[in-house]
């Protein structure tokens, strides 16, 4: 996922992938996944020098169906700046990556509401992760958010987190839906 065209192709593939699964909340799940893909476009860009030119490293999107478990899994991953470093542009330092992830799950945090404005897009309302995590809970699904050395698990009953031994250079989100 590198640009708006990739975004549209991914959404079309998502729709085609889930259409025969008889998922009654298909449009709601589509919102969550499109929000995560938007986040990776907006906040997860990383470039590398390849043959003396800057090339964008694309984000990864994966959809998997585990037939025997009757479970769909979706992953959206990037190697961008990460949640902690990104939020610190507007909110000052966080003690841990987990603390920053938990802050990003609150409304009006990662949009254009903070003191400084590091965002390229002015149409960022800052409620995407907040709404997505609440939708995931209502769907009786699970969401794991990993960024830096932090991981936060949003389940139907609670939100838990911890610090990891090894870090992820950007952010990835795994969603499991029965």
N, C-alpha and C positions, 0 to 999 in steps of 0.2 A: 504494500500500500504506500504509494508515493504522492498521489495527487487526487484531485476530484474525480477524474476519469476512473482511476483504480477503485476509488470509494464506491462509485456507481456500479462498476462491474462486480465488486464484492457483495454489494447489497442484492443485486440480481441473482448472484450465485447462492446467497443465503436464502432468498425466497424460493429458488428452485430446490435447494437442498432440503428445506423444511416443509415444503408443500404437501408431501405425501405422508407426513408423520402424524397427521390428525392432531396437531397441537392447537387447542382452542384459543390460546392466547398468543398466537403467532405474531400479530401486529405489535403487541406489547413487548415481546421478546425482541422483535426487530428494532424497536425504539432503543432498547438497552444496547444492543450490538452496534447500531449506527452511532450512538453516543460515544461508545468506546472507540470506534474507528475514527470519529471526528476528533476525539482527544488525542489519538496518536498522530493524526495529521497536524493538529494545532500545537501540540506540546512535545512530540516524540521524534522530531527530525534530527538526523545525525548525518554528517557528510564525511567522506574519506577521500584522500588523494589516490586516484587510480590513473596511472599513465599521465601524470602531471595535470590532471583535471579533477576538480571537486565533483564527486558523484554521490548522490543521495543514497543512503542505505535504507531500503524499504522496511516498513513494519511487516510483521507476520500476522496472518489471520488463519485460523484453522477451525474446521467444523468436523466433529466426529460423532458417529452414532454407535453406541454399544447395544446391540440388539438384545442380547441375553439379559442385560441389566435394565433395558428399556430406558436408556439415558442418552441425552444429547450433551455434548461438551463443546464449548466454544472457547477459543483463546485468541486474545489480541495482545501482541507484544511489540515493543520497540526498544531501541537502545539509546533513547534520547537522554535528556537532562535528568529525568526522574522527578518524582513528586516533591521531595524535600527541597532540592535545589531550586525547583521552579517556584514553589510557594515562598521560599525565602526571599525572592525578588520583591515581594510585596509585604510579607508579614514578619520579616526578621527571622532570626535563627530558631530552629527546632532542635530539641535535645536528641531526638531519634527519628529515623525514617518512619517508624510505626506511628509516632505522634503526628507527623506530617500527613500520612495517609488518613488517619482518623479525622484530621482537620479538613482534608479534601472531601470527606463524606458529608460534611455539613453544608447547608445551603448558603449561597452567595459568597463562596470562598474563592473558587478558582476562576471566576469570571472577571469582569472589568469593574469590580467594586472596591478594590484595594487602593491604598494611597498612591503607589506608582502603578504604571500600566505597561507591563512587559508583553502584552498580547498583540499579535499581528492583526487579529480580527476583532472588530468592535461588536460582533453579534454573539458574543460569548456571555450567556446569562449566569454562568457559575452555579447551575443547579443540576448538571448532568449526572455526576457521580452520586449526588444526594438522591435524585429521583430514581436513578438506576438501582441503587442499593435497596431502596424501599420497594421497588417493583420486584426485585429478586426475592426479597423476603415474602412478599405477598404471593409469589408464584411457588412458594415452598421449595425454592432452589437455593443453591450455594454460589457465592462469589468469593474468590481468593484474589487479593490484590497484592502483588509483590513489587516493591520499588526500593532500590538500594539494599539495605540490610533489614528492611521491615516487611512484614507480611501481616495482612489483616484479613480475617475470614468473616464474611457476612453470611449468617445462616438464618433460617426462619425464626429462630428463638433468641439469638444474641449476636454480638459482634465481639470477636476476640482477636488478639494479635500477639506477636512476639518478634524478637530480633533474631535474624538468621546469622549463621556462622559465615556464610559466603554471601556476597552481594550480587545483585542483578544491576547492570549499568543503566538501565532505563526503567520501564514499567511494563509488567504484564498482568493481565487479568484472565483468570480462568473461571468460566461459569459452567455449572453442572445443573441440568434440568431433567427431572424424571418425566 
